[in-house]
């Protein structure tokens, strides 16, 4: 290849390079200064050629530069040659900026020369500073946010665990990083969580991503608590991660529980008032037909005691008594229709979700009582046609009753179970309490029958009415060891499916 062609190519490379190129001799005098250097340092080429390169350096580098070269030429010790490093540069206007400098050694016309490649780091430094500020800002938010933040990868392994998560679950970040997030879940979600992720990765079907829902969390000490979980997804550099925001509902539900108690007290007072009015109305409405029946029967008795009594007259009296009896029956039916609820609105619901949400609310305060709750939910996620709110009221009532039953026992366990039996969905609430006395068990679901010192005895009666209105039934069975199990059935939806996850 001809020399002039090589020189032409090298000149083109030097002229078009985005990095500054400076060539100096052993005295530090500038031999070459490309256009990129002109843009970078602000000097034109004619202003620097033949001058010492130290003019492009701030103190103390400016004063020490010639000493660097002499030391290298004398000792051969490489402190810069062949080593890239960040150093400060000085522009014509006196401003200093960060730059990356790589120095190589060569020969030109039999003389040693040094080639410097300069890259401006100002933009990169600004970007790094901005990035560090954003990271510090984000870290501050994460560390002070009241809600727990947990980041997992597509295998379910924990990548990040915020201080709020440490406080909430009782684990330090070091204890959970790299471990499967299912360790923070009670059964059956612990065993099924990885399959939830695989299903989403395979199908893309979002069943919890971007959807907040109430679930149960598991602390390090084994206790469970109600929490609201919202999950987001991020794809960074081809790597999928899932971010979970967790809010402890314990305190919130305590407030809701107190509000509910106040509402229940008002309802209770209203119910007593209504029962009193009904009793008064019943006595008033029934008084006339019952008095008439009594009078007609007495008249009939007198006629029958008379010899040669008037049979036609007796028949007339009996007919009138029958009319009054029918009238009394009509009054009873009208009152019954008055207190009966109308047809409720039913929808297809996921049984596990309905039960899990209601149980999470019912468990508020269970930890303080030393109760150990657990869920054994049917993994097939049965769909039922129900009034969700009414069924959750039943679950809430049964679980709260179970908690109260075991509160003073040595063994304090409450288990909520879902499944299918005989073509019906079934929910069971099993406790390790003292069980039921025989006299109570026989009339357990009758109104005003209760084992509670301050109970009204209407809860289980209402629960049975709700379940029967849904097309199921409610019953109680003693456990072989301790306690009792309340069970109720619900009709399955016509088309089975799975809307959980």
C-alpha positions as MATLAB code, in Angstrom:
seq = 'XXXXXXXXXXXXXXXXXXXXXXXXXXXXXXXXXXXXXXXXXXXXXXXXXXXXXXXXXXXXXXXXXXXXXXXXXXXXXXXXXXXXXXXXXXXXXXXXXXXXXXXXXXXXXXXXXXXXXXXXXXXXXXXXXXXXXXXXXXXXXXXXXXXXXXXXXXXXXXXXXXXXXXXXXXXXXXXXXXXXXXXXXXXXXXXXXXXXXXXXXXXXXXXXXXXXXXXXXXXXXXXXXXXXXXXXXXXXXXXXXXXXXXXXXXXXXXXXXXXXXXXXXXXXXXXXXXXXXXXXXXXXXXXXXXXXXXXXXXXXXXXXXXXXXXXXXXXXXXXXXXXXXXXXXXXXXXXXXXXXXXXXXXXXXXXXXXXXXXXXXXXXXXXXXXXXXXXXXXXXXXXXXXXXXXXXXXXXXXXXXXXXXXXXXXXXXXXXXXXXXXXXXXXXXXXXXXXXXXXXXXXXXXXXXXXXXXXXXXXXXXXXXXXXXXXXXXXXXXXXXXXXXXXXXXXXXXXXXXXXX';
ca = [
       0.000    0.000    0.000;
       1.567    3.370   -1.010;
       2.660    5.584    1.896;
       0.636    8.611    0.739;
      -2.532    6.503    0.730;
      -1.799    5.319    4.273;
      -1.146    8.877    5.381;
      -4.401    9.972    3.771;
      -6.389    7.334    5.654;
      -4.700    8.116    8.962;
      -5.350   11.814    8.413;
      -9.022   11.091    7.700;
      -9.290    9.014   10.883;
      -7.671   11.720   12.974;
      -9.754   14.498   11.432;
     -13.104   12.694   11.911;
     -12.492   11.070   15.296;
     -15.040   12.046   17.955;
     -12.289   11.706   20.565;
      -9.532   14.260   20.902;
      -6.097   13.152   19.645;
      -2.941   14.945   20.823;
       0.635   13.998   19.872;
       3.535   15.448   21.855;
       7.311   14.980   21.816;
       9.609   14.154   24.719;
       9.668   17.803   25.723;
       5.885   17.891   26.029;
       5.458   20.099   22.953;
       2.312   19.561   20.889;
       2.936   18.075   17.430;
      -0.671   17.195   16.451;
      -4.016   18.513   17.628;
      -7.144   17.258   15.853;
     -10.519   19.049   15.334;
     -12.125   17.123   18.200;
      -9.540   18.702   20.524;
     -10.389   22.151   19.170;
     -14.046   21.578   20.081;
     -13.128   20.076   23.449;
     -10.529   22.558   24.721;
     -11.634   25.692   22.822;
      -8.191   26.395   21.321;
      -7.643   26.513   17.562;
      -4.874   24.299   16.254;
      -2.555   27.249   15.506;
      -2.857   28.358   19.148;
      -1.401   25.153   20.569;
       1.065   23.676   18.018;
       4.604   23.888   19.405;
       3.408   24.837   22.882;
       3.649   22.651   25.978;
       0.677   20.334   26.455;
       0.508   21.399   30.111;
      -1.499   24.394   28.920;
      -4.434   21.999   28.639;
      -4.164   20.973   32.310;
      -5.238   22.641   35.580;
      -2.942   22.843   38.590;
      -1.140   20.917   39.996;
      -0.924   18.785   36.834;
       0.188   21.770   34.749;
       3.312   22.395   36.851;
       4.137   18.714   37.362;
       3.671   17.439   33.808;
       7.244   17.911   32.524;
       8.481   16.076   35.613;
       6.271   13.123   34.692;
       7.919   12.878   31.264;
      11.487   13.250   32.601;
      10.885   10.573   35.239;
       9.519    8.171   32.652;
      12.406    8.776   30.232;
      14.911    8.284   33.065;
      13.399    5.333   34.903;
      10.995    3.728   32.401;
       8.375    3.634   35.155;
       4.955    3.709   33.542;
       2.479    5.788   35.463;
       0.378    6.838   32.515;
       1.686    5.068   29.417;
      -0.706    2.335   28.330;
      -2.992    3.066   31.252;
      -6.309    4.874   30.791;
      -7.504    6.991   33.656;
      -9.789    9.882   34.513;
      -7.999   13.248   34.831;
      -9.106   16.910   34.724;
      -8.712   19.036   31.595;
      -8.674   22.833   31.271;
     -10.382   24.744   28.490;
      -9.290   28.022   26.972;
     -11.883   29.866   29.059;
     -10.349   28.422   32.239;
     -13.154   25.959   33.031;
     -12.149   22.510   34.196;
     -13.895   19.335   33.045;
     -13.484   15.575   33.596;
     -11.897   13.591   30.779;
     -10.651   10.092   30.164;
      -7.008   10.050   28.956;
      -5.239    7.092   27.340;
      -1.531    7.524   26.465;
       0.452    5.421   24.031;
       4.107    5.604   22.959;
       5.408    5.628   19.367;
       8.131    6.851   17.059;
       8.123    9.426   14.306;
      11.146   10.146   12.128;
      13.360    8.382   14.663;
      12.026   10.431   17.608;
       9.923    9.157   20.490;
       6.453   10.575   20.639;
       3.455   10.177   22.939;
      -0.120    9.890   21.632;
      -2.961   10.944   23.895;
      -6.593    9.972   23.279;
      -8.978   12.265   25.129;
     -12.702   11.663   25.757;
     -14.949   14.233   27.425;
     -16.704   12.730   30.460;
     -18.843   15.770   31.255;
     -22.116   14.335   29.901;
     -21.417   10.935   31.391;
     -20.588   12.513   34.741;
     -23.813   14.529   34.635;
     -25.775   11.414   33.724;
     -24.109    9.454   36.528;
     -24.814   12.265   38.970;
     -28.448   12.455   37.875;
     -28.708    8.676   38.096;
     -27.197    8.669   41.572;
     -29.623   11.392   42.629;
     -32.554    9.418   41.269;
     -31.295    6.265   42.966;
     -30.875    8.156   46.234;
     -34.357    9.625   45.846;
     -35.848    6.221   45.092;
     -33.943    4.660   47.975;
     -35.255    7.350   50.289;
     -38.812    6.680   49.126;
     -38.424    2.919   49.528;
     -36.827    3.225   52.965;
     -39.473    5.609   54.308;
     -42.583    4.292   52.538;
     -45.121    2.866   55.014;
     -46.087    0.143   52.537;
     -43.768   -2.830   52.079;
     -42.035   -3.211   48.701;
     -40.880   -6.612   47.470;
     -39.267   -7.220   44.066;
     -38.987  -10.752   42.651;
     -37.675  -12.206   39.401;
     -39.552  -14.523   37.042;
     -38.440  -17.524   39.121;
     -40.106  -16.059   42.198;
     -36.784  -15.272   43.917;
     -36.621  -12.099   46.002;
     -34.394   -9.351   44.545;
     -35.354   -6.510   46.886;
     -36.930   -6.322   50.335;
     -37.661   -2.865   51.737;
     -37.298   -1.825   55.409;
     -41.105   -1.703   55.695;
     -41.196   -5.322   54.475;
     -38.634   -6.226   57.146;
     -40.842   -4.689   59.829;
     -44.003   -6.257   58.437;
     -42.815   -9.838   57.927;
     -40.164   -9.988   60.659;
     -37.339  -11.050   58.325;
     -34.204   -9.019   57.605;
     -33.401   -8.410   53.934;
     -30.351  -10.683   54.240;
     -32.606  -13.557   55.332;
     -34.869  -13.412   52.284;
     -32.807  -12.132   49.328;
     -32.405  -14.898   46.771;
     -35.103  -17.055   48.387;
     -38.549  -17.824   46.954;
     -41.216  -15.280   47.867;
     -43.592  -18.135   48.715;
     -41.893  -18.226   52.131;
     -44.050  -15.193   52.966;
     -47.304  -17.033   52.170;
     -49.378  -19.571   54.104;
     -50.649  -22.735   52.449;
     -51.947  -23.387   49.835;
     -50.472  -20.343   48.064;
     -46.984  -21.297   49.248;
     -47.095  -24.529   47.277;
     -48.914  -23.065   44.264;
     -47.136  -19.713   43.802;
     -44.525  -20.924   41.295;
     -47.291  -22.397   39.130;
     -49.045  -18.989   39.157;
     -45.907  -17.363   37.702;
     -45.379  -20.125   35.111;
     -48.988  -19.832   33.990;
     -48.658  -16.083   33.517;
     -45.336  -16.383   31.663;
     -46.797  -19.032   29.353;
     -50.211  -17.481   28.694;
     -49.768  -13.778   29.468;
     -53.142  -13.902   31.198;
     -53.183  -11.359   34.038;
     -54.961  -12.657   37.102;
     -53.269  -10.535   39.739;
     -50.842   -8.268   37.813;
     -52.150   -4.714   38.115;
     -55.033   -5.865   40.318;
     -55.097   -5.191   44.048;
     -56.641   -7.854   46.245;
     -56.866   -8.835   49.903;
     -54.749  -11.889   50.790;
     -53.123  -13.416   53.875;
     -49.416  -12.982   54.663;
     -47.167  -15.180   56.805;
     -44.703  -13.661   59.266;
     -41.399  -15.167   60.403;
     -42.977  -16.163   63.728;
     -45.639  -18.177   61.892;
     -48.518  -15.780   62.481;
     -50.729  -14.671   59.623;
     -52.246  -11.264   58.935;
     -54.575   -9.628   56.375;
     -52.853   -7.559   53.708;
     -53.638   -5.790   50.462;
     -51.344   -6.843   47.606;
     -50.800   -4.952   44.343;
     -48.374   -6.379   41.773;
     -46.681   -4.570   38.891;
     -44.359   -5.839   36.156;
     -41.184   -4.320   34.691;
     -38.953   -5.536   31.886;
     -35.411   -4.166   32.211;
     -32.631   -5.214   29.823;
     -34.613   -8.290   28.840;
     -35.069   -9.326   32.480;
     -38.574   -9.591   33.895;
     -39.256   -8.521   37.441;
     -42.434   -8.258   39.478;
     -42.917   -5.561   42.107;
     -45.296   -6.209   44.955;
     -46.663   -3.429   47.152;
     -47.990   -4.788   50.436;
     -50.187   -2.876   52.870;
     -50.893   -4.297   56.309;
     -54.641   -4.213   56.875;
     -54.475   -5.144   60.559;
     -54.873   -1.629   61.934;
     -57.218   -0.651   59.135;
     -59.403   -3.641   59.839;
     -59.343   -2.886   63.551;
     -60.861    0.485   62.741;
     -63.297   -1.173   60.358;
     -64.087   -3.754   63.014;
     -64.863   -1.037   65.554;
     -67.011    0.762   63.016;
     -68.747   -2.515   62.243;
     -69.290   -3.097   65.957;
     -70.920    0.307   66.275;
     -73.044   -0.419   63.234;
     -73.961   -3.818   64.676;
     -74.958   -2.191   67.951;
     -77.253    0.165   66.066;
     -78.647   -2.751   64.067;
     -79.086   -4.694   67.305;
     -81.034   -1.852   68.901;
     -83.086   -1.452   65.737;
     -83.753   -5.201   65.685;
     -84.931   -5.188   69.286;
     -87.168   -2.227   68.553;
     -88.523   -3.985   65.486;
     -89.120   -7.194   67.444;
     -90.964   -5.176   70.090;
     -93.137   -3.498   67.490;
     -93.786   -6.844   65.818;
     -94.774   -8.394   69.149;
     -97.109   -5.482   69.869;
     -98.611   -5.672   66.377;
     -98.967   -9.432   66.648;
    -100.743   -9.204   69.990;
    -103.065   -6.473   68.745;
    -103.887   -8.135   65.411;
    -104.374  -11.612   66.849;
    -106.415  -10.507   69.841;
    -109.646  -10.096   67.905;
    -109.703  -13.390   65.952;
    -108.479  -15.401   68.962;
    -111.154  -13.823   71.213;
    -113.782  -14.553   68.592;
    -112.616  -18.174   68.263;
    -112.744  -18.583   72.056;
    -116.284  -17.159   72.202;
    -117.523  -19.339   69.333;
    -116.042  -22.472   70.910;
    -117.665  -21.688   74.264;
    -121.021  -21.172   72.524;
    -120.604  -24.432   70.669;
    -119.785  -26.220   73.914;
    -123.007  -24.925   75.504;
    -125.084  -26.036   72.531;
    -123.517  -29.504   72.652;
    -124.255  -29.781   76.425;
    -127.923  -29.063   75.842;
    -130.184  -31.998   75.160;
    -131.530  -31.788   71.663;
    -129.003  -29.118   70.712;
    -129.392  -27.274   67.436;
    -126.973  -29.005   65.049;
    -127.421  -26.326   62.396;
    -126.575  -23.622   64.907;
    -123.507  -25.593   66.043;
    -122.352  -25.940   62.442;
    -122.731  -22.187   61.905;
    -120.664  -21.426   65.016;
    -117.900  -23.836   63.901;
    -117.865  -22.171   60.470;
    -117.405  -18.745   62.083;
    -114.588  -20.113   64.278;
    -112.881  -21.473   61.148;
    -113.108  -18.059   59.456;
    -111.462  -16.377   62.455;
    -108.794  -19.078   62.547;
    -107.980  -18.404   58.876;
    -107.876  -14.713   59.658;
    -105.299  -15.336   62.393;
    -103.238  -17.420   59.931;
    -103.324  -14.600   57.406;
    -102.021  -12.180   60.033;
     -99.104  -14.521   60.791;
     -98.295  -14.890   57.087;
     -98.372  -11.122   56.547;
     -95.954  -10.592   59.445;
     -93.681  -13.315   58.141;
     -93.616  -11.703   54.696;
     -92.829   -8.399   56.370;
     -89.625   -9.715   58.000;
     -88.487  -11.976   55.142;
     -85.811  -10.633   52.782;
     -86.448  -10.475   49.078;
     -84.454  -12.343   46.447;
     -80.741  -11.450   46.693;
     -78.466  -10.720   43.751;
     -76.246  -13.663   42.886;
     -73.142  -13.789   40.733;
     -70.549  -16.385   39.793;
     -67.704  -16.027   42.302;
     -64.425  -17.797   43.063;
     -65.080  -19.642   46.314;
     -61.475  -19.419   47.506;
     -61.353  -15.649   46.994;
     -64.640  -15.145   48.829;
     -63.516  -17.292   51.760;
     -59.966  -15.905   51.855;
     -61.088  -12.269   51.908;
     -63.659  -12.892   54.635;
     -61.168  -14.930   56.695;
     -58.552  -12.183   56.410;
     -61.026   -9.743   57.938;
     -62.170  -12.191   60.595;
     -58.576  -12.832   61.752;
     -58.141   -9.247   62.924;
     -57.081   -9.461   66.577;
     -56.479  -13.245   66.450;
     -52.725  -12.792   66.935;
     -53.217  -10.904   70.195;
     -55.355  -13.792   71.493;
     -52.656  -16.329   70.635;
     -54.858  -18.021   68.027;
     -53.065  -19.955   65.271;
     -55.218  -19.798   62.108;
     -54.629  -21.693   58.859;
     -56.264  -22.027   55.448;
     -56.679  -25.255   53.509;
     -58.163  -24.077   50.232;
     -59.104  -26.366   47.375;
     -56.460  -25.668   44.660;
     -59.022  -26.204   41.879;
     -60.703  -22.828   42.607;
     -64.361  -23.823   42.464;
     -66.841  -21.282   41.095;
     -70.111  -20.802   42.943;
     -73.298  -18.869   42.204;
     -73.885  -16.816   45.332;
     -74.504  -13.422   46.910;
     -70.852  -12.736   47.807;
     -71.471  -10.279   50.646;
     -73.976  -12.541   52.394;
     -71.711  -15.618   52.152;
     -68.736  -13.612   53.425;
     -70.923  -12.561   56.381;
     -71.462  -16.265   57.138;
     -67.713  -17.033   56.933;
     -66.907  -13.981   59.045;
     -69.442  -15.022   61.688;
     -68.253  -18.638   61.847;
     -64.553  -17.735   61.999;
     -65.118  -15.078   64.665;
     -67.173  -17.595   66.682;
     -64.324  -20.117   66.355;
     -61.748  -17.558   67.536;
     -63.886  -16.726   70.562;
     -64.337  -20.432   71.285;
     -60.587  -21.190   71.420;
     -59.498  -17.913   73.059;
     -59.362  -19.436   76.564;
     -58.178  -22.922   75.539;
     -54.637  -24.276   75.793;
     -54.702  -25.323   72.136;
     -55.891  -22.389   70.028;
     -56.255  -23.430   66.419;
     -58.785  -22.409   63.776;
     -58.745  -24.028   60.328;
     -60.797  -22.830   57.335;
     -61.236  -25.442   54.599;
     -62.816  -25.387   51.134;
     -63.622  -28.311   48.870;
     -66.348  -30.190   47.006;
     -68.649  -32.911   48.295;
     -71.580  -34.594   46.561;
     -71.599  -32.059   43.748;
     -71.705  -29.064   46.089;
     -68.999  -26.657   47.164;
     -68.331  -26.933   50.889;
     -66.743  -24.637   53.449;
     -65.670  -25.863   56.883;
     -64.530  -23.908   59.923;
     -62.862  -26.204   62.473;
     -61.767  -25.144   65.953;
     -60.097  -26.726   68.974;
     -62.477  -25.146   71.470;
     -64.495  -26.793   74.250;
     -67.198  -28.021   71.854;
     -70.964  -27.777   72.283;
     -73.136  -28.929   75.149;
     -75.793  -31.484   74.164;
     -78.668  -29.198   75.105;
     -77.241  -26.376   73.014;
     -76.361  -28.583   70.051;
     -79.944  -29.786   69.632;
     -81.238  -26.204   69.267;
     -78.098  -24.515   67.986;
     -79.654  -22.825   64.959;
     -82.845  -21.730   66.683;
     -83.234  -17.990   67.360;
     -82.188  -16.774   70.824;
     -80.121  -19.913   71.546;
     -76.541  -18.953   72.485;
     -73.546  -20.057   74.566;
     -72.203  -16.496   74.852;
     -72.838  -14.579   78.080;
     -73.897  -11.469   76.128;
     -75.027  -13.151   72.927;
     -78.469  -12.649   71.392;
     -78.521  -16.081   69.763;
     -79.418  -14.680   66.341;
     -76.055  -15.062   64.519;
     -76.221  -18.754   63.625;
     -79.932  -18.528   62.903;
     -79.267  -15.723   60.411;
     -76.306  -17.659   58.960;
     -78.485  -20.680   58.332;
     -81.132  -18.519   56.676;
     -78.504  -16.971   54.407;
     -77.009  -20.345   53.433;
     -80.392  -21.900   52.763;
     -81.370  -18.872   50.677;
     -78.246  -19.537   48.572;
     -79.378  -23.127   47.979;
     -77.129  -24.807   50.570;
     -77.315  -26.008   54.151;
     -75.444  -25.316   57.403;
     -74.681  -27.806   60.186;
     -72.277  -28.457   63.070;
     -70.416  -31.674   64.001;
     -68.224  -32.373   67.058;
     -64.547  -33.073   66.318;
     -63.102  -36.439   67.409;
     -60.557  -34.759   69.700;
     -61.561  -31.207   70.642;
     -63.868  -28.540   69.371;
     -66.483  -28.428   66.677;
     -66.635  -28.043   62.894;
     -69.242  -25.833   61.259;
     -69.884  -26.766   57.633;
     -72.026  -25.242   54.931;
     -72.587  -26.050   51.279;
     -73.157  -23.842   48.257;
     -74.236  -24.663   44.700;
     -71.463  -24.846   42.111;
     -71.760  -22.649   39.027;
     -72.970  -24.452   35.896;
     -69.607  -23.988   34.156;
     -66.538  -24.764   36.216;
     -63.488  -22.587   35.600;
     -60.612  -20.828   37.244;
     -60.511  -17.118   37.810;
     -57.942  -17.163   40.599;
     -54.267  -16.264   40.578;
];
